[in-house]
């Protein structure tokens, strides 16, 4: 087993986004993660990393909200 415990840039950003999105929604991280996982948003967010990490985090929130409503 490798001793390297560093997260990828994508995963580090996902954790950051998850924490900030939970704050934005006045919710907690486990609840938000469950919603993301159940709706397929976790994979979507990871795929959107190239765009999300270069924009304001609020733009990601608006996009996630829009996708979750569909």
C-alpha positions in Angstrom: 0.0 0.0 0.0 1.3 3.4 -0.9 2.2 5.9 1.8 1.0 8.8 -0.4 -2.2 10.1 1.3 -2.5 13.3 -0.7 -5.8 13.9 -2.4 -6.0 14.7 -6.1 -6.7 18.3 -7.1 -10.1 17.2 -8.2 -10.9 15.5 -4.9 -9.6 18.4 -2.8 -11.8 20.8 -4.8 -14.8 18.5 -4.4 -14.3 18.4 -0.6 -14.0 22.2 -0.6 -17.1 22.6 -2.8 -19.0 20.2 -0.7 -18.2 22.1 2.5 -19.0 25.5 1.0 -22.2 24.2 -0.7 -23.4 22.8 2.7 -22.9 26.3 4.2 -24.7 27.9 1.2 -27.6 25.6 1.8 -27.5 25.9 5.6 -27.2 22.2 5.8 -24.5 19.7 6.8 -21.9 17.9 4.7 -23.2 14.3 5.2 -26.7 15.4 4.1 -25.4 17.2 1.0 -23.1 14.3 0.1 -26.0 11.9 0.4 -28.1 14.0 -1.9 -25.2 14.4 -4.4 -24.6 10.6 -4.4 -28.3 9.7 -4.7 -28.8 12.1 -7.6 -25.6 11.3 -9.5 -24.3 14.8 -8.8 -21.0 13.6 -7.3 -19.9 12.2 -10.6 -21.2 15.3 -12.5 -19.3 17.7 -10.1 -16.1 15.7 -10.5 -16.5 15.9 -14.3 -17.1 19.7 -14.1 -13.9 20.3 -12.2 -12.1 21.9 -15.1 -14.8 24.6 -15.3 -15.8 24.9 -11.6 -12.4 25.4 -10.2 -11.7 28.4 -12.5 -14.9 30.3 -11.8 -16.5 31.8 -8.7 -17.7 29.0 -6.4 -21.2 30.5 -6.6 -21.4 29.8 -10.3 -21.0 26.1 -9.4 -23.7 26.4 -6.8 -26.1 27.8 -9.3 -25.3 25.1 -11.8 -25.7 22.4 -9.2 -29.0 23.8 -8.1 -30.2 24.0 -11.7 -29.2 20.3 -12.3 -30.7 19.1 -9.1 -34.1 20.6 -10.0 -34.3 18.6 -13.2 
